[in-house]
């Protein structure tokens, strides 16, 4: 239907933002001429003047190949390595700068979006039907690979072609870890929409989250955090969806109000549940449950509020970096490759899906190539005419497959995600430490000499005599479990000679550990903590050779007289650990004084850094700090006040 419309631009979606999937990039590399021919044909059909191919900028070879082989009117568009870069609405904004309105489609802003395999099939449409497809097999398999398979092959055969699973309790996530579904039937069939199979062990966090039942999903609906909304791709595009409000509606019964009706604009990317939420809640499934209910009641939000300017202000600062997402999902231990095997994976027979209402009778088996013909003769498939006949012939739509994903999603197996399992009771409160905590002496031996801006932070003359260590590095670990936080803290202090700068519970029910010391000690301590923290890690960092202003600013021991202050810079981040790295960048980039680094407490888990200096220095420092936070996808705001009022400094700083 897309190719029957009229548009000025055709976008080829080769972003492939799901972790561990490589199909689109590999197909584009192997069949670049055919894919480009398909894009050109689509442009002709819709009357487009321009064709754009969105590819992640990290794939330099594919970008260069496309630019070299593309005909006039078609060009490559580099994309950042973030999730969900492959979402149609995000792709349209990143490439064209246009915002698709709520409830609309890319055609509403003059664009048609197609994926790589569709373009390839368009190029081949006049010569052959679609009886084959490409898919990635990744995760816990011997050889992660991209396969060319016949439609109708079983998932188990595909995994076997990748060398088989490397775990005993293998679970199949079909389509991707973020938006895919858990398929318990390993003999389920590959259809024309299958993009990949991720094999994971049964106790993996992604599998456990898929097996949660509704009472587990709907728990703690009264939380006051809003990270899920502030990082939601649709909200960042100006759409009126607020996942945090949908969660609160569970407890306050706001059925029918805007915070629930807005869930109909959810794109189901799962970013809110698997990335944004610090408490491992499930806003995505709460939103989709409301979305299904509203659809069943045939309720639509007519003329919803739309703020497209929000994308320009916030979207670039809050994209979820792929590296950070994979770490949060516990996928960094798997090989992130997927080379293409061009030869077709053969299957001797195609077995009908006995649970399907539109499939042939249960137990019947057909040689490859005859399944759809036999189904049509038996009356199980409707006869089709016109240009869609080849698509019908290659693979019928079997609705029962979708039913399996919902059943798997709302299974009955309990989840232990986010629980410490009583782990905190195993910690020895009298744990030995390599060195006493010198937090007080660090901050107590710093003094501020007021003078012309920028103000300088000096150590006291007796610092060495007092035994105070001059830190070369700072490290931090943020955890979702308080009990595991105690355990990690204990392990870090036993593993290296560290000064414990911060170790406490923070909003919302998390645990933060910040340590200082030599570069080698901090790296060793953080590595020791990560080894035992497992999936409880939310974020971590090591800042080697950090600026000396970090430590007094952390202790909030920097005093600035209002009459001697210059411009004021305010940096706000979604993560407490990120603000440390950003503040370090600011101090190294310009002659600024870090006044305060405030982490998490009474900030809803956010980070805050205040700095002062001349207007030009503060602007330069804030630019460096904001760029670091933006690179991590966790920038909330960066503000420079050239001439702050005296009362602002006196009352609040």
N, C-alpha and C positions, 0 to 999 in steps of 0.2 A: 504493500500500500504506500510506503514511503516514496517509492520511485514513480508513483503516479501523480505526486504532488509537484508543486513548483517551488524552487528555492534558489537563492543566489550562491550558496556554498554547499559543497559536500565535504563532510568531515569523516575521515577514516580513523576509527578508534583503535589504535595499536598501543594504548597506554598500559594495558594489562596490569592493573594495580593490585590484584590479589597476590598475597605473598606466595612464593614458591612456584608460581605458574610462569611458563615461558613460551607458550604455544604461539601467540600472535607474533612475537618478535622472531621466532624461528621460522614460521611460515613466510613472513615477509622477507626474511633474508634468502630463503630457498626459492621463493616464487615471486620475486619482486616485479618482474615484467608483467606477469599475469595479474597480480593484484593491482598494479597501476592501470592496466587495461580495464579492469573491472570498475575502478574509480572513474576513469574517463567515460565509460559507458553509462555509469550512474549520473554523471554530470550532464551528459547529453539528454538523458531521459527527463531530468528535472529542470533542465535549462539553466544550470549553474555556470557562472563565469569562472569560478575558482574552486580548486580542490585542495584540502589541507590534510596532511597525515600526521596525527599526533603520536609522537614517540618519545619515550623517556630520554632525557639528554645524556644519561649515563651510557646508553648504547650508541657510542660514537660511530662504530662501523656501519650500523644499520642506517643511521642518519645520513652518513656520507654516501652510502649506496643509493638511497632513495633520491637524494639531491642530484646524484650523477645520472640516474636513469629516468628520472621523472620527465614527462613531456611538458611543454609550455602550459601554464595554467595550474599545474599541480606542484606543490612544494611541501617540505617537511616542517613541522612545528615542534620544536623541543619542549618537553614537559619536565617538571621537577619530579623527583622520585618520592612521591607522597601518595597517601591513600585519602580519598578515592579519586585519583586522577582520571580513571576510566569511566566515572559516572558521566552520563550524557550531558547533564546540566553543567557540571564542573568543566568538562571538556569544552563546551561551547563558550563558557566565560574565559577560560585560560587561553584559548586560541583566537577567539573573535572579540572578546570583551563585551559580549551580549549576555544579558540575564534572562533566562526563560522564566516567565511568570508562573505563579502557583497554579497547579492544575493544568498547565500547558505542556507542550512538547517542543522540541527544537524547531519544528516547522513554524512555530509562532514567531520566531525571530529570524526566519529566512534560512534555516540550516537543516540539512538532512545528515544524520549520523548513521554510519554503517560500520560493521566490524570487519576484520581482515578476512575471515573465512567467507563472509557474505560477498565481499568484493571478488574473491577468488572464484566463488561459485557463479557469480554474474558473468565473469570472463569465460567460464566453461559452459554456460547455460545452453548454448546452441549446439554443443557437441555431446554432452553426457548429462544424465540425471545426477542428483546428489545421493550417492550411495556410500560415500566415505566421509570421514571427518578426521580432524586432528585434535589431540588432547594431551595434556601434560600428566605424567604420573610422577609424584614427588612424595617427600616425607620419608617415612621409615621403609624405604625400598632399597634394594641392592644398587640399582643404577637409575637415578632420576633421569627421565627421558621424555621427549615429545614424540608421540606415536601417530602414525597414519593407520586408521583402523576402519573396518566396515561398520556401518550403522547396524546395530543389532548384536554386536559382540558383547560378551558379558564383562562386567567390571573385573571379575577375578582373572579372566584371560588377559586383560590389559595389564593388571598388576604383575601377573606371571611373566609377561613380555618384558617388564622392567626388572627382572631378576627375582621377583617375589618379595614379600614383606620380610623385614628383618626383626619383627617382634612377633611374639606368639599370639597376643590378643589384639590382632590388627583390626582397626576400625576405619571405614572408608568415609571421608568427607567429600561429597561430590559437588564440584563447581567452585570450590575455594573455601578457605577457613573462615572468611568473614561472612559471605553471603550464601555459601553452600549449605547442604543439608547432610545429616548423618544417615547413611544407607546401611542398614543391618543385613540386607540381603545381598551378599557378594556376587550372586548370579544375576542381579538386575542388569538390564540391557542398556547399552550406550545408545542415546538418541541424538538427534541433530542439534540439540542444545547443550549437550554435555561438553564442558570445557576442560575438565581435569578431574583427577582423583588424588586426594591427599591422604596418604596412609599414616595413621597415628596410633600410638598405643592406647589401650582402653582407659588408662588413668590420666591421660593428657588433659590439660585444662580446657582445650577446645571441645573435646569429646564430652567432658563432664558438664560443661555449660549447655551443650545440646540436649543432654538428658534431664535437665531440670524440669520439674512439673510446675503447674501454675502456682500452687502455694509458695514454692521457692522463688519463682519469678516475681510474684507480687509482694514479697516481704519488704519490710522497712519502707513503706510508701510515704513516710512523713519526713524524709530527710530534706534539709534546707539547702543542699549544694545545687549548683546549676551548671557544672562543668559540661554535662551532656548536651545542654542547649548551646553553650558558648562555643563548643567545638563542632556542633552539628553542621554538616555541609549545606543542608537546605536552609537552615536558619541564617547561615553566613551569606547565603544568596538573597536574603531578605524575605524568605517565605515565613508564614506565621505558624511555624511548628515549634513547640517548646517541650522537649521530652521530660524535662524536670517537672513541668506543670502536670504532665500526664501521670508521672509517678505520684505526685502529691494528691492527684484526684482519687487515687486508690484509698487514701485515708480520709479525705474530706468530701468525697462523694459529689464532685462537681460535674456530674454527668450532664451533657448538653451545653456546657459553657465553652468558650473559645479555646481554653487550654486542652480540651478533649477533641473538639471538632478539628482543630489544626493537625491532629495526627493523620488525617487523610492525605497530607502532603509528605509523609515519611517515605524516604527512598529505600529503607530497610538495609542500609549499608552496614549496620551493626557497629559502627564506630563508637556510639554512645555506650554500649554494653561492654565491648571487648577492649576498649582503649581509654575512653574519657573517664568513666566512673571509678573513683578511688576506692569504692566499697564493694565492687563486683556486683552491683545491682544490674537489673536487666531492663532498662528503659525501652530498648528496641522492641522486645516482645510485648511490653505493655502498650506501646504505640501501635504495633501491628494488630493486636487484639482489638483495640478501639477502632482501628482502620477497617477491619473486617466487619465489625458490628455496624459501623456507619454505612458501609457499602450494602450490607444486608437490609438495613432500614431505608436505603435509597436516599440518604441525607447528604447533601452537598453544601459546602460553605460558599454561597454566592458572593461575589465581589469581596474576597478576603483582602485584608491589608497587605500591602506589598512594599518593601523598602529595598529597592535594588541598589541604592547607594551603600548599603551595608557591605556588599561584596568588595567595593573599592576600599573601604576603610579597614576591614578586618580579614578578609579571606586569605590574603597572601601571608599573613602573620600566624595563621592558625592551622595550617595544613599539617597532617600527621606524617612525619618522615617514615619511610618504609623501614629503615633500620630500627627505629624506636618501636614501631609497631610489632615487628618480628620478635624483638626482645620481650615486649610485654606479653606476647602470645606464646612464648617458650618455643620458638621455631628456629633459633639461631644454631641449634645443634644439628640441623639437617643441611645437607648439601643443597645450596641454592643454585642449581644448574638444571638445564633441560635440553640438551642437544637433540636435534631432530634426526630420526631414522626415516629416511624417505621411502623405504620399502613397506608395502602393505602388510600388516599383521593379519595372517589368515586365521579363520575359524571354520571348522568343518561344518558346523550346523548352527542355525539360528533358532532358538527355542522361543515359543510364544510365551508371553507373560500371562500366566493363568489367572492372576488376580485382576486383570484388566477387564473392564466391561465391554471394550470394543475390540478385544483380541480374539483370535481363534480359540477353539475349545481347549481346555486344559490338557496338557500332556502331549499335544501334537508337536511334532518336530518337522522342520523343513530344511532342505538343503539351502545353502546361502544363495540368495537371489530370487527364491520362490516364495518367501514368507508373505510379502504383501500381495502377490498375485493370488495365493491360496486364500488369504483373508478376504480379498475382494470377491472371489468366486463364492465363498461361503456366506457372503452378505454381511460380514463383520465390519467391512469398510465401505463407506459410500463411494459411488463412482463420482469422479470429478472431471471437469472439462476445462479447456482453456489453458492459460499459461501456468496454472498451479498444478497441473497433472503430474509433472515430474517430481514436485515436492511431496505430493501425497504418496506417490509410488515408492519413494525411498523410505519414508518413515511415518506411520500414523501417530497421532497425538493420543497418548494414553493417560487420561487424567488420574488414574490410580497411582501413578508414580508420584505425583505431587502429594497425594495422601500419605504416602510413606514418610515423606519428610516431616510432615506435621506430627505424625505419630511418634517419630523419633525425637522430635523437638520436645514434646510434652510427655516423655516417658516417665517411669516411676523411680528410676534409680536416684538415690539421694546424692547430693553434691557436697563435697567438703571444701569447696573453693572459698578462700578468705577466712577459713577457721584455723585457729592455732592448735586445735585438737588437744588442748591441755598442755601444750609444749612448754608454756611459761613456768609450769610447776617443776620442770626438771632442772631449772637453772639454779646453780649454787650462788646464793646471794653473797657469799664471802669469796668471790672469785679473785684469784691473784692477778695482778696487773704488772706489766713491765715497768711502768713509771706512774707516779701519782698524777691525777688530773690537775693540770695547771691552768685551768680556765681563768681563775680569778687573777693569777699573777700576770697572765698575758694582757688582760684588759687593764689591770690595776697599774701596770708599769708603762702605760701610754699616756701622754699628755698632749694637749693641743696648744700651740703657740699662735695666738691671734695676730694677724697682720694683714697686709694687702693681699687680696685674692690672687692666686689660689692659696688657701690656708694649707699649711704643711703639718702632717702628723709626725711627731718625733717620739722616739723611744727614750725612756729615762736613762740618765747617765749610768745608773747602777744596775742596768738590766743584766749584764753578764754576771755581776757579783750575786745577784738574786737567784741565779740558776735558771732564768727564763730562757727557753729555747726560741731561737729565731726561725720561724717556720719557712720552709721553702715550698710547701705544697699544702693544699687543702682537698679533702675528699668528702663525699656525702653519699649516703644510701637512704632512700625513702622506701618504706615497706607498708604493705597493706595490713599486716598482722602485728599487733602489739607484742604478743608472746614471742613470735619469731624475731621481732625487733630486739628484745632482750637477749635472745640467744646469739643473734648476729653481733650485737655490741660486745658481748663477752668474748666471742671468737676473735673479733678484730683486735681487741685490746691484748689478748694473749699472743696474737700472731706477730705483732710489731710494736715498736716503741712509738706510741701515739699520744697526743694530747686530745682529750675528749672536749670538744668545744660545745657541742649541743647533743643531747640524747634525751628525747622526750616524746610523749604522745602529742600529736598535732591533729588539727581538723583534717578530714573527718574520720576519726577513729584510726589514724595511721601512726606510724612511728618513724621519726627522723633521727639520723645519726650523722653528725658532722665532726670530722677529726682533722687535726693538723699535725705536721711533722716533716721529716725529710721526704724527698720525692720517692725514694725506694720504700720507706716505711709506709707511707700513705698508699702507694700502689699495692704493697703486700697486704696491708690491712683490708683494703677494699676487695681485693681478690679473695681473701679468706672469707669475708662476709658473703660475697656472692656465691661461693661454693656451697654454702649451707642454706641460703635463703630461698632457693627454688623459685617457684612462681609468685612468691610474696613480694618480689622486687617490683616497685613501680618505676623508679628511676634511680640512676646512680651517675656519679662523675668523679673524675680526678682532675684537678687543675694544677699541673706541675709548675713550679717556679712562679707561684701566684704573687700578685702585688702585695706589698706589706700593709696597705690600707685595709685589706679584706678583714683582718682579725679585729682591730679596734672597731670597725664598722659593725661587725657581727656582734660584738659586745655592747654596742650602742653607747660607747664611752667617748664619742667624739662630740665636743661641745662647740657650737658656732655662735658667736655674738651677732645679733641681727644687723648691727651697724657695719660689720666687717664682712658680711656675706655678699656674694655676687648673685648670678643667676641660679635658678633652682631646676634640677632635672629630676623627674619622677619616672621610674621604670617599674612596670607591673607585669608579672609573668604568672602563668597558670601553675607552675611548679616551683617549689621552694629551692630545689637543687639547681634549677636553670638560672635563677637569679644570681647565684654565686659565680657561675661562669660568665654571665653578662656583666656583672660588676667588675670582674677582673679585666675584661676587655675594655671597659670604659676607663679604668684607672691607668691602663697601659697605653691607651690611644691618645689621651689628652691630659693636660695639667688640671685635673679636677680633684676635689676632696670628697671622698665617700663619707657621707654623714651617717648613714644608717643602712644596714641590711637586715630586713625583717623577714623572717621565714615562717610562714604557715600559721602561727598562732594568731587567733582572732582575725584571720584573713581568709578563712574558708579554704585553707591549704595553698594559697597563692604565695608568691614572693614579691617583696617590695624593696627597691633600692632608691635612696635619695642621695644626690650629689650636688655640689656647688662649685663655683669658679666663675671665670669670665664667661660672657655670653657665647663667644666663639668656642671656648674650650668645652663648655657644657654641651653645646650642640654636637661637637665632634665626639665627645665621650658617649653621649646618648645614642648617636648614630651607630657607633661600634657595638654598644650594648644591645640595642634593638636588633641589629643584624644577627647577633649570636642567638638571641631568643627567637627571632624569626626563623633562623636555620633549624632550630629544634621544633618549630611549629607551636610554640607556647607563649607567644607575645600577646599580652592583653592590651597594653597601652604604653606609649612613651610620650611624655609631656615635658616641654621646656618652658619655664616662666622666666622671661628675661629680667624683669624687675619685680621680684616678689615683695609683698608688703611686709613691713616690720612685724606686724601682728602674726603673720603666718609663721615666721621663724620663731618668734617669742612664745607663741601658744602651742605650736604643734611640733616643733623640731628641737 
